[in-house]
Amino acid sequence: MSQKTTPPSASIGIIGLIEPDATAVGAHSTGWISMSDFQAISAVVMAGALGASATVDAKIEQAKSDAGADAKDLTGAVITQLTKDNGDDNKQAVIEVWGEDLDIKNMYSHVRLTVTVGGANSDLGAIVLGTHPRQGPASDLNLASVAQIVNLNT
């Protein structure tokens, strides 16, 4: 049996969210997330029941500030489109990004997840997890909406 020394919440923080719900056609984004707090992020898109002929696209964008200055797509950080026609109801897609993937030579420091629903309203949600915190436990950087962490190690 392995010894429990560090809870998972010390390594993984909930830092971005698109609320799970019936989602209207259009683009939906998390807030801008500073990569100065984490070495990497994992963005998880969770499609539920997709509307008739619906499509779901997701990508990571990068910017120079938390206000989205000079925002642009992060090359390669995009999922293959999920579609109703391909039977992609109730499927998930993950985009993983490391801090050094950003255009750091041009001072890009922030990311956000944008999910675009096309064709018909659809059920979906998305979460961005910060991993490999640069300092302190990742849970210290959780969104304010995180109501609790239950840890059996304490």
C-alpha positions in Angstrom: 0.0 0.0 0.0 1.3 3.4 -0.9 1.6 6.2 1.7 -0.6 9.2 1.2 1.6 12.2 1.6 0.3 14.9 -0.7 -3.4 15.3 -1.6 -4.3 15.6 -5.3 -5.7 19.1 -4.6 -2.1 20.2 -3.9 -1.2 19.5 -7.5 -4.4 20.2 -9.4 -6.5 23.4 -9.2 -9.8 24.3 -10.8 -9.0 27.6 -12.5 -11.4 27.9 -15.4 -15.0 26.9 -16.0 -17.8 27.0 -18.6 -20.9 26.1 -16.5 -22.5 22.8 -17.4 -25.9 23.6 -18.9 -27.9 23.9 -22.0 -25.6 26.1 -24.1 -26.7 28.5 -26.8 -25.2 28.6 -30.3 -22.2 30.8 -30.2 -18.8 31.2 -28.5 -18.4 30.7 -24.7 -15.1 31.3 -22.9 -13.5 31.0 -19.5 -11.8 34.0 -18.0 -8.2 34.7 -18.8 -5.8 32.5 -16.8 -2.3 33.5 -15.9 0.2 30.8 -16.7 2.6 32.3 -14.1 0.8 30.1 -11.4 1.0 26.8 -13.2 3.4 25.0 -15.5 0.6 23.4 -17.4 -3.2 23.3 -17.9 -5.6 20.6 -18.9 -8.9 21.9 -20.5 -11.7 19.3 -20.5 -14.7 19.8 -22.7 -17.7 17.6 -21.8 -20.4 17.3 -24.4 -23.8 16.1 -23.3 -26.9 15.7 -25.5 -26.1 17.7 -28.7 -28.9 19.4 -30.6 -29.9 18.3 -34.1 -27.0 18.8 -36.5 -25.0 20.5 -33.7 -21.2 21.0 -33.7 -18.8 21.7 -30.9 -15.4 23.3 -31.4 -12.9 24.1 -28.7 -9.6 25.9 -28.6 -7.1 27.6 -26.4 -6.4 31.3 -27.0 -3.4 33.2 -25.6 -3.1 36.9 -24.6 -0.6 39.3 -23.1 -2.8 40.2 -20.1 -5.8 39.2 -18.0 -7.8 41.6 -20.1 -7.1 39.6 -23.3 -4.6 42.1 -24.9 -3.6 41.0 -28.4 -5.5 37.7 -28.1 -4.8 35.1 -30.7 -5.2 31.3 -31.1 -2.6 29.1 -29.6 -1.4 27.1 -32.7 -2.4 23.4 -32.5 -4.4 23.8 -29.3 -7.8 22.8 -30.9 -10.0 19.7 -30.7 -11.3 17.8 -33.6 -14.9 19.0 -34.0 -17.6 17.0 -32.1 -20.8 16.6 -34.0 -24.3 15.2 -33.6 -24.0 13.6 -37.0 -20.9 11.6 -35.9 -22.6 10.4 -32.7 -20.5 12.6 -30.4 -23.2 13.0 -27.7 -21.8 12.5 -24.2 -18.2 12.6 -25.3 -15.2 14.4 -23.8 -12.1 16.1 -25.4 -9.0 17.3 -23.6 -6.5 20.0 -24.6 -3.2 20.1 -22.7 -0.9 23.1 -22.8 2.4 23.8 -21.1 3.5 27.4 -20.3 6.3 27.2 -22.8 3.8 26.5 -25.6 2.7 30.1 -25.5 4.4 32.8 -27.6 6.5 33.8 -24.7 9.1 35.7 -26.8 6.3 38.1 -27.6 5.2 38.4 -24.0 2.1 36.1 -24.1 1.3 35.0 -20.6 -2.4 34.2 -20.3 -4.8 31.6 -21.8 -8.5 30.9 -22.0 -10.6 28.1 -23.3 -13.3 29.0 -25.9 -15.9 26.5 -26.8 -18.1 27.3 -29.8 -21.5 25.6 -30.3 -22.9 25.6 -33.9 -26.1 24.5 -35.4 -28.3 24.0 -32.4 -28.3 24.6 -28.6 -26.5 21.7 -26.8 -25.8 20.5 -23.3 -22.1 20.9 -22.4 -19.7 22.1 -19.8 -15.9 22.6 -19.6 -13.3 22.8 -16.9 -9.7 24.0 -16.9 -7.4 22.4 -14.5 -4.1 24.0 -13.5 -1.4 21.4 -12.9 2.2 21.5 -11.6 1.8 24.7 -9.6 4.8 26.9 -9.5 4.5 27.5 -5.8 2.1 26.5 -3.0 -0.8 24.1 -3.2 -2.9 24.4 -6.4 -6.0 24.4 -4.3 -5.1 27.9 -3.1 -5.7 29.1 -6.7 -9.1 27.4 -7.2 -12.0 29.5 -8.5 -14.2 31.0 -5.8 -17.0 28.8 -6.9 -15.2 25.6 -5.6 -17.4 24.9 -2.6 -15.3 22.2 -0.9 -12.5 19.7 -1.1 -13.0 16.5 0.7 -9.6 14.9 1.6 -9.5 11.6 3.4 -5.8 12.1 4.2 -6.3 14.7 6.9 
